[in-house]
Structures are given as C-alpha cells and as structure tokens.
Amino acid sequence: MREIWNEKCVFSPSLICLDMCYLMEQINELQKNGIKMIHIDILDGYFSPSMPLGFETVKQLREKTNIFFDCHVMTEKPDFFIDQLISIGVDHICFHIETCSHIDGMLKKIKKAGILAGIALKPSTSLYNLEYIIEKCDSILLMLINPGYASNKKETQISYSERKIYDTLNLIKKKNLQTKIILDGRISKNNINKYGKNIADIFVCGSTCINKNNIDISTKALFKIKEALLN
C-alpha cells in the first residue's frame, strides 16, 4: 500500500473517530469506498488527555488488514511507543518535536526499520525548529487545533493556521524537498477544497468529514471533492 504515499490529496480517516466496537468492519467499509490510509493516534493520557486505543488493538488490526497505517505519536515520552509501533510493522510514524530529546536519532531509528518518518508540531510550535532536520523528514504534520480538544466542537482551528501551512510549503520548496504536509485538526471539506490541490498532501479526517454511522455517503463526498480538484 506504499504507493498511496505519492498520491495527491490523500484522506486518512482517524481511527479514534470510528465506532470502537466495530473497528475492523468500519475499516473494511472505508477500503471498499476507496480509502487506502488510516490515521492512528497513539495517546498516553498526558500529552493529550485521552487513551482510546491500546497497542494490542493496533497489533490485531495490523494482522487483519493491509491498509496503510499512518501513526501519530502524541505522548510525553515517545521512545517506548515508537518501539512498539516499529515492532508491529506500521507504515508511517510521526512524533512530536516538543517531546523528543534526540530528534535526529529518532528519525534515523524509524527509517532504519523501513518505516516512513515525520515530525508533528503543535499549533504554537515554530517552524524554526525544523531548520536542520526537515531534510530527513518524510512528512510534517501540522496540528490545527490544540491536543486533547478534538471532542470539543467549540474548539476551532488556530487563527494563524493558513499562514503556518503556507510557510511550511515555502520551506519545503525552498529546500527542494519531497516532504509531505499533513493537516490534522477539525479538517473540513472547505480545508480540502482550499489546500488539496498543490499545498497539503494528506488530510486527517475526523468526525467533521467522516460520519461513522454513514461511512458510504461521507467518503463519497470526500472523493467527489478530490475528483473536482485534480481533474
């Protein structure tokens, strides 16, 4: 499923926004509707006050599906969690620059395991932190809301999100890199329309885009937008 990494305007539905009692069934339905990537948030209850998934769940899902596992490590101490994901055999791991002591070493470790590696940034984290490591990043994940507020419908995207997205794009272009931009946090059809053609590469789709009670209609709506953008 690695070919999905080089496609434009990729949708990565968030696993924690699906029905937790029917994860495998819903993943199968997503795949049937053309989804090739699933976003897996790994949380510790501290960096983000939620812990809906355990490693055993991720491991069992890996054994049952070949969908691309796009993992976002949102933990205060990422080393243990990244080791577990490497052993499970996921496809992509991004971790937070704010919580890792040895960023360069962690990127190397993930890549050595044959896994795509990226950096995630909280809304207020400056892009200056990427200056010396972006060349080693397969992806940059920009959080557009603060960690832990996905369930709070009153929490809106940061006011400077557009500026940060374009600044990231300009940094990547300036260095002539192929680094992917991932947008995460209250992603809407408007965001996809605005950034889906030549700006962002992957959109983490939560409850604003994917209705777990009607996956068929919500995924068809996303692909209709993509078709209009790219054709």
Short mmCIF file of the C-alpha atoms (twelve columns), coordinates in Angstrom:
data_MODEL
# 
_entry.id   MODEL 
# 
loop_
_atom_site.group_PDB 
_atom_site.id 
_atom_site.type_symbol 
_atom_site.label_atom_id 
_atom_site.label_alt_id 
_atom_site.label_comp_id 
_atom_site.label_asym_id 
_atom_site.label_seq_id 
_atom_site.Cartn_x 
_atom_site.Cartn_y 
_atom_site.Cartn_z 
_atom_site.pdbx_PDB_model_num 
ATOM 1   C CA . MET A 1   0.000   0.000  0.000   1 
ATOM 2   C CA . ARG A 2   3.047   2.302  -0.030  1 
ATOM 3   C CA . GLU A 3   2.053   3.763  -3.422  1 
ATOM 4   C CA . ILE A 4   -0.592  5.840  -1.629  1 
ATOM 5   C CA . TRP A 5   2.243   7.953  -0.171  1 
ATOM 6   C CA . ASN A 6   2.893   9.536  -3.559  1 
ATOM 7   C CA . GLU A 7   -0.712  10.303 -4.421  1 
ATOM 8   C CA . LYS A 8   -2.183  13.799 -4.184  1 
ATOM 9   C CA . CYS A 9   -4.931  14.792 -1.757  1 
ATOM 10  C CA . VAL A 10  -4.936  11.655 0.381   1 
ATOM 11  C CA . PHE A 11  -7.601  11.053 3.028   1 
ATOM 12  C CA . SER A 12  -6.518  9.438  6.296   1 
ATOM 13  C CA . PRO A 13  -9.612  8.823  8.453   1 
ATOM 14  C CA . SER A 14  -8.923  8.937  12.167  1 
ATOM 15  C CA . LEU A 15  -9.323  5.534  13.784  1 
ATOM 16  C CA . ILE A 16  -10.466 7.019  17.091  1 
ATOM 17  C CA . CYS A 17  -13.407 8.702  15.343  1 
ATOM 18  C CA . LEU A 18  -14.786 5.348  14.174  1 
ATOM 19  C CA . ASP A 19  -17.064 3.052  16.168  1 
ATOM 20  C CA . MET A 20  -14.621 1.457  18.601  1 
ATOM 21  C CA . CYS A 21  -16.779 -1.673 18.859  1 
ATOM 22  C CA . TYR A 22  -16.688 -2.316 15.108  1 
ATOM 23  C CA . LEU A 23  -13.261 -1.123 14.010  1 
ATOM 24  C CA . MET A 24  -12.469 -3.932 11.577  1 
ATOM 25  C CA . GLU A 25  -15.876 -3.752 9.935   1 
ATOM 26  C CA . GLN A 26  -15.574 0.004  9.513   1 
ATOM 27  C CA . ILE A 27  -12.033 -0.215 8.138   1 
ATOM 28  C CA . ASN A 28  -13.277 -2.752 5.584   1 
ATOM 29  C CA . GLU A 29  -16.063 -0.370 4.624   1 
ATOM 30  C CA . LEU A 30  -13.613 2.511  4.248   1 
ATOM 31  C CA . GLN A 31  -11.402 0.388  1.990   1 
ATOM 32  C CA . LYS A 32  -14.389 -0.682 -0.070  1 
ATOM 33  C CA . ASN A 33  -15.075 3.017  -0.622  1 
ATOM 34  C CA . GLY A 34  -11.539 3.766  -1.821  1 
ATOM 35  C CA . ILE A 35  -9.746  4.753  1.404   1 
ATOM 36  C CA . LYS A 36  -6.164  3.426  1.459   1 
ATOM 37  C CA . MET A 37  -4.815  5.034  4.642   1 
ATOM 38  C CA . ILE A 38  -5.955  5.111  8.263   1 
ATOM 39  C CA . HIS A 39  -4.709  7.595  10.890  1 
ATOM 40  C CA . ILE A 40  -3.838  6.050  14.240  1 
ATOM 41  C CA . ASP A 41  -3.360  8.392  17.205  1 
ATOM 42  C CA . ILE A 42  -1.224  6.873  19.941  1 
ATOM 43  C CA . LEU A 43  -2.029  8.715  23.179  1 
ATOM 44  C CA . ASP A 44  -0.716  8.458  26.735  1 
ATOM 45  C CA . GLY A 45  -3.349  10.400 28.665  1 
ATOM 46  C CA . TYR A 46  -0.838  13.160 29.472  1 
ATOM 47  C CA . PHE A 47  0.264   14.893 26.277  1 
ATOM 48  C CA . SER A 48  -3.347  14.560 25.191  1 
ATOM 49  C CA . PRO A 49  -5.931  13.642 27.846  1 
ATOM 50  C CA . SER A 50  -7.337  10.574 26.133  1 
ATOM 51  C CA . MET A 51  -6.397  6.887  25.732  1 
ATOM 52  C CA . PRO A 52  -8.920  5.223  23.409  1 
ATOM 53  C CA . LEU A 53  -6.501  2.728  21.820  1 
ATOM 54  C CA . GLY A 54  -4.046  0.164  23.107  1 
ATOM 55  C CA . PHE A 55  -1.189  -1.479 21.258  1 
ATOM 56  C CA . GLU A 56  -2.901  -4.867 21.236  1 
ATOM 57  C CA . THR A 57  -5.759  -3.365 19.229  1 
ATOM 58  C CA . VAL A 58  -3.328  -1.846 16.718  1 
ATOM 59  C CA . LYS A 59  -1.420  -5.134 16.502  1 
ATOM 60  C CA . GLN A 60  -4.550  -7.181 15.830  1 
ATOM 61  C CA . LEU A 61  -5.741  -4.719 13.199  1 
ATOM 62  C CA . ARG A 62  -2.314  -4.923 11.505  1 
ATOM 63  C CA . GLU A 63  -2.713  -8.698 11.269  1 
ATOM 64  C CA . LYS A 64  -6.134  -8.358 9.632   1 
ATOM 65  C CA . THR A 65  -5.705  -5.526 7.117   1 
ATOM 66  C CA . ASN A 66  -3.146  -4.223 4.636   1 
ATOM 67  C CA . ILE A 67  -4.405  -0.627 4.804   1 
ATOM 68  C CA . PHE A 68  -1.623  1.960  5.235   1 
ATOM 69  C CA . PHE A 69  -1.073  2.625  8.950   1 
ATOM 70  C CA . ASP A 70  -0.374  6.354  9.417   1 
ATOM 71  C CA . CYS A 71  0.618   6.718  13.093  1 
ATOM 72  C CA . HIS A 72  0.752   9.929  15.115  1 
ATOM 73  C CA . VAL A 73  2.544   9.552  18.456  1 
ATOM 74  C CA . MET A 74  1.150   12.093 20.923  1 
ATOM 75  C CA . THR A 75  2.972   11.181 24.122  1 
ATOM 76  C CA . GLU A 76  5.257   12.878 26.631  1 
ATOM 77  C CA . LYS A 77  7.886   10.142 26.283  1 
ATOM 78  C CA . PRO A 78  7.714   8.784  22.727  1 
ATOM 79  C CA . ASP A 79  10.554  6.226  22.746  1 
ATOM 80  C CA . PHE A 80  8.597   3.271  24.159  1 
ATOM 81  C CA . PHE A 81  5.575   3.947  21.966  1 
ATOM 82  C CA . ILE A 82  7.668   4.239  18.804  1 
ATOM 83  C CA . ASP A 83  9.465   0.970  19.609  1 
ATOM 84  C CA . GLN A 84  6.093   -0.751 19.898  1 
ATOM 85  C CA . LEU A 85  4.880   0.635  16.570  1 
ATOM 86  C CA . ILE A 86  8.098   -0.439 14.857  1 
ATOM 87  C CA . SER A 87  7.614   -3.989 16.175  1 
ATOM 88  C CA . ILE A 88  4.007   -4.010 14.937  1 
ATOM 89  C CA . GLY A 89  5.140   -3.009 11.457  1 
ATOM 90  C CA . VAL A 90  3.256   0.200  10.729  1 
ATOM 91  C CA . ASP A 91  3.920   2.226  7.571   1 
ATOM 92  C CA . HIS A 92  4.477   5.774  8.838   1 
ATOM 93  C CA . ILE A 93  5.305   7.251  12.233  1 
ATOM 94  C CA . CYS A 94  5.317   10.932 13.086  1 
ATOM 95  C CA . PHE A 95  6.192   12.099 16.584  1 
ATOM 96  C CA . HIS A 96  6.083   15.448 18.319  1 
ATOM 97  C CA . ILE A 97  9.146   17.632 18.141  1 
ATOM 98  C CA . GLU A 98  8.188   19.102 21.547  1 
ATOM 99  C CA . THR A 99  8.603   15.786 23.377  1 
ATOM 100 C CA . CYS A 100 11.646  14.125 21.798  1 
ATOM 101 C CA . SER A 101 15.127  14.658 23.260  1 
ATOM 102 C CA . HIS A 102 17.042  13.330 20.247  1 
ATOM 103 C CA . ILE A 103 15.021  14.156 17.146  1 
ATOM 104 C CA . ASP A 104 17.695  13.330 14.584  1 
ATOM 105 C CA . GLY A 105 18.367  9.966  16.197  1 
ATOM 106 C CA . MET A 106 14.679  9.081  16.358  1 
ATOM 107 C CA . LEU A 107 14.161  9.860  12.671  1 
ATOM 108 C CA . LYS A 108 17.121  7.624  11.833  1 
ATOM 109 C CA . LYS A 109 15.794  4.824  14.033  1 
ATOM 110 C CA . ILE A 110 12.381  4.821  12.362  1 
ATOM 111 C CA . LYS A 111 13.844  4.973  8.858   1 
ATOM 112 C CA . LYS A 112 16.298  2.166  9.631   1 
ATOM 113 C CA . ALA A 113 13.270  -0.032 10.355  1 
ATOM 114 C CA . GLY A 114 11.974  0.674  6.841   1 
ATOM 115 C CA . ILE A 115 9.199   2.952  8.073   1 
ATOM 116 C CA . LEU A 116 8.441   6.462  6.810   1 
ATOM 117 C CA . ALA A 117 9.278   9.067  9.471   1 
ATOM 118 C CA . GLY A 118 7.904   12.508 10.190  1 
ATOM 119 C CA . ILE A 119 7.649   15.307 12.715  1 
ATOM 120 C CA . ALA A 120 4.437   16.649 14.246  1 
ATOM 121 C CA . LEU A 121 4.052   20.207 15.549  1 
ATOM 122 C CA . LYS A 122 1.535   21.629 17.994  1 
ATOM 123 C CA . PRO A 123 -0.183  24.810 16.760  1 
ATOM 124 C CA . SER A 124 2.152   27.257 18.512  1 
ATOM 125 C CA . THR A 125 5.415   25.423 17.751  1 
ATOM 126 C CA . SER A 126 7.596   27.443 15.397  1 
ATOM 127 C CA . LEU A 127 8.786   26.126 12.055  1 
ATOM 128 C CA . TYR A 128 12.283  27.313 13.006  1 
ATOM 129 C CA . ASN A 129 12.583  24.040 14.902  1 
ATOM 130 C CA . LEU A 130 12.657  22.228 11.567  1 
ATOM 131 C CA . GLU A 131 15.645  24.102 10.146  1 
ATOM 132 C CA . TYR A 132 18.253  21.352 10.494  1 
ATOM 133 C CA . ILE A 133 16.097  18.225 10.304  1 
ATOM 134 C CA . ILE A 134 13.450  18.771 7.650   1 
ATOM 135 C CA . GLU A 135 15.669  17.138 5.020   1 
ATOM 136 C CA . LYS A 136 15.330  13.879 6.985   1 
ATOM 137 C CA . CYS A 137 11.544  14.114 7.313   1 
ATOM 138 C CA . ASP A 138 9.186   12.222 5.029   1 
ATOM 139 C CA . SER A 139 6.364   14.306 6.486   1 
ATOM 140 C CA . ILE A 140 5.492   17.327 8.583   1 
ATOM 141 C CA . LEU A 141 2.204   17.063 10.462  1 
ATOM 142 C CA . LEU A 142 0.660   20.402 11.392  1 
ATOM 143 C CA . MET A 143 -1.869  20.302 14.203  1 
ATOM 144 C CA . LEU A 144 -4.531  22.910 13.559  1 
ATOM 145 C CA . ILE A 145 -6.172  22.574 16.962  1 
ATOM 146 C CA . ASN A 146 -4.573  22.004 20.361  1 
ATOM 147 C CA . PRO A 147 -4.039  18.399 21.526  1 
ATOM 148 C CA . GLY A 148 -6.894  16.983 23.537  1 
ATOM 149 C CA . TYR A 149 -9.670  19.154 22.156  1 
ATOM 150 C CA . ALA A 150 -10.929 17.060 19.232  1 
ATOM 151 C CA . SER A 151 -14.118 16.177 21.112  1 
ATOM 152 C CA . ASN A 152 -14.801 19.828 21.943  1 
ATOM 153 C CA . LYS A 153 -16.795 21.080 18.981  1 
ATOM 154 C CA . LYS A 154 -16.275 24.669 20.147  1 
ATOM 155 C CA . GLU A 155 -12.517 24.340 19.604  1 
ATOM 156 C CA . THR A 156 -11.831 25.829 16.176  1 
ATOM 157 C CA . GLN A 157 -8.712  25.793 14.027  1 
ATOM 158 C CA . ILE A 158 -6.000  28.200 15.092  1 
ATOM 159 C CA . SER A 159 -6.309  31.676 13.585  1 
ATOM 160 C CA . TYR A 160 -2.832  31.510 12.042  1 
ATOM 161 C CA . SER A 161 -3.257  28.049 10.508  1 
ATOM 162 C CA . GLU A 162 -3.286  29.305 6.914   1 
ATOM 163 C CA . ARG A 163 -0.057  31.260 7.404   1 
ATOM 164 C CA . LYS A 164 1.637   28.267 9.015   1 
ATOM 165 C CA . ILE A 165 0.548   25.929 6.208   1 
ATOM 166 C CA . TYR A 166 1.928   28.226 3.522   1 
ATOM 167 C CA . ASP A 167 5.115   28.863 5.490   1 
ATOM 168 C CA . THR A 168 5.668   25.098 5.693   1 
ATOM 169 C CA . LEU A 169 5.083   24.723 1.968   1 
ATOM 170 C CA . ASN A 170 7.535   27.530 1.221   1 
ATOM 171 C CA . LEU A 171 10.179  25.944 3.461   1 
ATOM 172 C CA . ILE A 172 9.827   22.619 1.647   1 
ATOM 173 C CA . LYS A 173 10.011  24.288 -1.755  1 
ATOM 174 C CA . LYS A 174 12.984  26.428 -0.744  1 
ATOM 175 C CA . LYS A 175 14.946  23.303 0.136   1 
ATOM 176 C CA . ASN A 176 13.633  21.422 -2.928  1 
ATOM 177 C CA . LEU A 177 12.283  18.529 -0.855  1 
ATOM 178 C CA . GLN A 178 9.532   15.950 -1.340  1 
ATOM 179 C CA . THR A 179 8.380   16.173 2.282   1 
ATOM 180 C CA . LYS A 180 4.625   15.660 2.647   1 
ATOM 181 C CA . ILE A 181 2.404   18.117 4.513   1 
ATOM 182 C CA . ILE A 182 -0.221  16.504 6.749   1 
ATOM 183 C CA . LEU A 183 -3.064  18.602 8.171   1 
ATOM 184 C CA . ASP A 184 -4.728  17.407 11.360  1 
ATOM 185 C CA . GLY A 185 -7.469  19.005 13.424  1 
ATOM 186 C CA . ARG A 186 -11.047 19.869 12.541  1 
ATOM 187 C CA . ILE A 187 -10.418 19.156 8.845   1 
ATOM 188 C CA . SER A 188 -13.432 20.122 6.758   1 
ATOM 189 C CA . LYS A 189 -14.498 19.972 3.127   1 
ATOM 190 C CA . ASN A 190 -13.556 23.655 2.912   1 
ATOM 191 C CA . ASN A 191 -9.980  22.854 4.056   1 
ATOM 192 C CA . ILE A 192 -9.702  20.103 1.462   1 
ATOM 193 C CA . ASN A 193 -11.007 22.394 -1.274  1 
ATOM 194 C CA . LYS A 194 -8.557  25.108 -0.275  1 
ATOM 195 C CA . TYR A 195 -5.385  23.088 0.260   1 
ATOM 196 C CA . GLY A 196 -5.964  19.804 -1.551  1 
ATOM 197 C CA . LYS A 197 -4.541  20.516 -4.983  1 
ATOM 198 C CA . ASN A 198 -0.971  21.776 -4.666  1 
ATOM 199 C CA . ILE A 199 -0.466  22.623 -0.984  1 
ATOM 200 C CA . ALA A 200 -1.200  19.856 1.529   1 
ATOM 201 C CA . ASP A 201 -0.806  16.159 0.744   1 
ATOM 202 C CA . ILE A 202 -2.658  14.255 3.465   1 
ATOM 203 C CA . PHE A 203 -5.795  15.229 5.367   1 
ATOM 204 C CA . VAL A 204 -6.577  13.579 8.696   1 
ATOM 205 C CA . CYS A 205 -10.341 13.178 8.542   1 
ATOM 206 C CA . GLY A 206 -12.189 13.115 11.836  1 
ATOM 207 C CA . SER A 207 -15.860 13.456 12.691  1 
ATOM 208 C CA . THR A 208 -16.138 16.703 10.702  1 
ATOM 209 C CA . CYS A 209 -15.558 14.698 7.497   1 
ATOM 210 C CA . ILE A 210 -16.310 11.068 8.302   1 
ATOM 211 C CA . ASN A 211 -19.660 10.037 9.734   1 
ATOM 212 C CA . LYS A 212 -19.081 6.688  11.427  1 
ATOM 213 C CA . ASN A 213 -22.800 5.972  11.111  1 
ATOM 214 C CA . ASN A 214 -22.779 6.578  7.371   1 
ATOM 215 C CA . ILE A 215 -19.319 5.918  6.000   1 
ATOM 216 C CA . ASP A 216 -20.566 5.355  2.467   1 
ATOM 217 C CA . ILE A 217 -22.058 8.818  1.972   1 
ATOM 218 C CA . SER A 218 -19.282 10.714 3.779   1 
ATOM 219 C CA . THR A 219 -16.429 9.034  1.879   1 
ATOM 220 C CA . LYS A 220 -18.176 9.520  -1.462  1 
ATOM 221 C CA . ALA A 221 -18.477 13.238 -0.645  1 
ATOM 222 C CA . LEU A 222 -14.714 13.422 0.003   1 
ATOM 223 C CA . PHE A 223 -13.796 11.706 -3.250  1 
ATOM 224 C CA . LYS A 224 -16.166 13.969 -5.148  1 
ATOM 225 C CA . ILE A 225 -14.159 16.956 -3.879  1 
ATOM 226 C CA . LYS A 226 -10.880 15.254 -4.797  1 
ATOM 227 C CA . GLU A 227 -12.094 14.473 -8.293  1 
ATOM 228 C CA . ALA A 228 -13.114 18.108 -8.846  1 
ATOM 229 C CA . LEU A 229 -9.753  19.346 -7.553  1 
ATOM 230 C CA . LEU A 230 -7.482  17.069 -9.546  1 
ATOM 231 C CA . ASN A 231 -9.350  16.759 -12.849 1 
# 
